């Protein structure tokens, strides 16, 4: 019985709490940066490395989608409203 109690306490200690102010602000900023700045940064980085334009556009679109997915996750979990 005490082992079950210790196990549940450990799970609570390692649980990722999205309702703290730090995580709400951090994840909201990350999703905003990925959505709006990410594609531009990828485009500039790939151009500086002299890589294909098509690859940079596809990579920028993937970063944009990652930002939108994170934003939808935060909205569904009611972290942001």
C-alpha positions, 0 to 999 in steps of 0.5 A: 500500500505504501509503495502505491502511495510513493509511486503516485507521489513520484508521478505527481512530482514529475508531472508536467503542469501546464497551468503554471504561469511560467509554462503558459507564457513560455509555450505561448511564446514558443508557438507564436515564434514558431508560427510567425518567425519560424518560416522566415528564419528557416528561409534565411538560414537555408539561403545563407547555407546556399541550399535549395529554395524548394527545401527551405519553403517546405521546411518553413511550412513544416515549422509553421504547422508545428507552431499551429499544432502547438497553439491548437494543443494549448487551446484544447487543454485550455492553457490559453483561451 
